């Protein structure tokens, strides 16, 4: 399943490693170095003007203009939809 991270960007939900609030990247030397290293490996084609969240996947880094709170809500909703079959009675749809 794909996950909408805003700005018409979609990533495969299984590929997401972490989502980082931009303010923590700015305040952490280690996070900043990790992002800078990954940027040097990849192009910056998906960087927005004012990113609020950085989404790290297995192969790339994406910049989202959506807040980390919004992305967390979306991921929670998506997980609930994915597991909807767990909460339904098997005989309901037969």
C-alpha atoms as a printed R data frame, in Angstrom:
   type eleno elety resid chain resno       x       y      z
1  ATOM     1    CA   UNK     A     1   0.000   0.000  0.000
2  ATOM     2    CA   UNK     A     2   1.146   3.537 -0.689
3  ATOM     3    CA   UNK     A     3   1.293   6.378  1.809
4  ATOM     4    CA   UNK     A     4   0.501   9.995  0.856
5  ATOM     5    CA   UNK     A     5   3.132  12.298  2.373
6  ATOM     6    CA   UNK     A     6   1.729  15.447  0.755
7  ATOM     7    CA   UNK     A     7   2.730  17.561 -2.235
8  ATOM     8    CA   UNK     A     8   1.556  14.765 -4.550
9  ATOM     9    CA   UNK     A     9   4.254  12.441 -3.230
10 ATOM    10    CA   UNK     A    10   3.519   8.816 -2.432
11 ATOM    11    CA   UNK     A    11   5.853   6.272 -0.903
12 ATOM    12    CA   UNK     A    12   5.415   2.579 -0.343
13 ATOM    13    CA   UNK     A    13   4.414   2.203  3.287
14 ATOM    14    CA   UNK     A    14   6.605  -0.880  3.773
15 ATOM    15    CA   UNK     A    15   9.670   1.124  2.689
16 ATOM    16    CA   UNK     A    16   9.331   3.849  5.346
17 ATOM    17    CA   UNK     A    17  12.120   3.611  7.896
18 ATOM    18    CA   UNK     A    18  11.299   6.730  9.920
19 ATOM    19    CA   UNK     A    19   9.691  10.140  9.887
20 ATOM    20    CA   UNK     A    20  11.569  13.005 11.531
21 ATOM    21    CA   UNK     A    21  10.249  16.420 12.525
22 ATOM    22    CA   UNK     A    22  12.364  19.062 10.762
23 ATOM    23    CA   UNK     A    23  12.977  20.954 14.011
24 ATOM    24    CA   UNK     A    24  14.761  17.911 15.456
25 ATOM    25    CA   UNK     A    25  16.998  17.655 12.417
26 ATOM    26    CA   UNK     A    26  17.939  21.298 12.827
27 ATOM    27    CA   UNK     A    27  18.763  20.800 16.512
28 ATOM    28    CA   UNK     A    28  20.596  17.459 16.261
29 ATOM    29    CA   UNK     A    29  24.075  17.143 14.792
30 ATOM    30    CA   UNK     A    30  23.717  13.389 14.245
31 ATOM    31    CA   UNK     A    31  20.378  13.675 12.434
32 ATOM    32    CA   UNK     A    32  21.720  16.550 10.350
33 ATOM    33    CA   UNK     A    33  24.775  14.533  9.321
34 ATOM    34    CA   UNK     A    34  22.628  11.539  8.397
35 ATOM    35    CA   UNK     A    35  20.339  13.664  6.211
36 ATOM    36    CA   UNK     A    36  23.283  15.460  4.598
37 ATOM    37    CA   UNK     A    37  24.983  12.142  3.806
38 ATOM    38    CA   UNK     A    38  21.822  10.766  2.219
39 ATOM    39    CA   UNK     A    39  21.314  13.972  0.222
40 ATOM    40    CA   UNK     A    40  24.789  13.575 -1.249
41 ATOM    41    CA   UNK     A    41  23.878  10.065 -2.402
42 ATOM    42    CA   UNK     A    42  20.565  11.071 -3.970
43 ATOM    43    CA   UNK     A    43  19.245  13.998 -5.919
44 ATOM    44    CA   UNK     A    44  17.121  16.644 -4.239
45 ATOM    45    CA   UNK     A    45  14.241  16.471 -6.679
46 ATOM    46    CA   UNK     A    46  11.562  16.095 -4.034
47 ATOM    47    CA   UNK     A    47  12.648  18.834 -1.633
48 ATOM    48    CA   UNK     A    48   9.930  21.348 -0.764
49 ATOM    49    CA   UNK     A    49  10.496  25.005  0.077
50 ATOM    50    CA   UNK     A    50   9.734  24.682  3.784
51 ATOM    51    CA   UNK     A    51   9.719  21.037  4.839
52 ATOM    52    CA   UNK     A    52   8.087  20.220  8.153
53 ATOM    53    CA   UNK     A    53   8.847  16.508  8.111
54 ATOM    54    CA   UNK     A    54  11.548  14.342  6.600
55 ATOM    55    CA   UNK     A    55  10.468  10.851  5.565
56 ATOM    56    CA   UNK     A    56  13.331   8.376  5.315
57 ATOM    57    CA   UNK     A    57  12.765   5.264  3.224
58 ATOM    58    CA   UNK     A    58  15.036   2.363  2.370
59 ATOM    59    CA   UNK     A    59  16.235   4.080 -0.796
60 ATOM    60    CA   UNK     A    60  15.554   7.802 -0.503
61 ATOM    61    CA   UNK     A    61  14.684  10.810  1.625
62 ATOM    62    CA   UNK     A    62  11.466  12.731  1.018
63 ATOM    63    CA   UNK     A    63  10.610  16.197  2.286
64 ATOM    64    CA   UNK     A    64   7.009  16.809  3.282
65 ATOM    65    CA   UNK     A    65   5.255  20.098  3.886
66 ATOM    66    CA   UNK     A    66   2.881  18.251  6.228
67 ATOM    67    CA   UNK     A    67   3.531  18.157  9.957
68 ATOM    68    CA   UNK     A    68   4.682  14.995 11.680
69 ATOM    69    CA   UNK     A    69   1.355  14.948 13.576
70 ATOM    70    CA   UNK     A    70  -0.645  14.892 10.338
71 ATOM    71    CA   UNK     A    71   1.499  12.104  8.904
72 ATOM    72    CA   UNK     A    72   1.158  10.062 12.101
73 ATOM    73    CA   UNK     A    73  -2.627  10.407 11.965
74 ATOM    74    CA   UNK     A    74  -2.624   9.306  8.328
75 ATOM    75    CA   UNK     A    75  -0.465   6.297  9.112
76 ATOM    76    CA   UNK     A    76  -2.711   5.305 12.035
77 ATOM    77    CA   UNK     A    77  -5.783   5.553  9.836
78 ATOM    78    CA   UNK     A    78  -4.092   3.542  7.111
79 ATOM    79    CA   UNK     A    79  -3.110   0.814  9.592
80 ATOM    80    CA   UNK     A    80  -6.688   0.648 10.848
81 ATOM    81    CA   UNK     A    81  -7.999   0.275  7.285
82 ATOM    82    CA   UNK     A    82  -5.410  -2.406  6.511
83 ATOM    83    CA   UNK     A    83  -6.492  -4.434  9.538
84 ATOM    84    CA   UNK     A    84 -10.225  -3.893  9.081
85 ATOM    85    CA   UNK     A    85 -10.703  -7.561  8.209
86 ATOM    86    CA   UNK     A    86  -9.436  -8.453 11.678
87 ATOM    87    CA   UNK     A    87 -12.477  -6.723 13.209
88 ATOM    88    CA   UNK     A    88 -15.206  -8.027 10.940
89 ATOM    89    CA   UNK     A    89 -17.107 -11.254 11.246
90 ATOM    90    CA   UNK     A    90 -16.129 -13.647  8.480
91 ATOM    91    CA   UNK     A    91 -19.792 -14.564  7.825
92 ATOM    92    CA   UNK     A    92 -20.885 -10.959  7.323
93 ATOM    93    CA   UNK     A    93 -19.877 -10.729  3.669
94 ATOM    94    CA   UNK     A    94 -20.797 -14.223  2.469
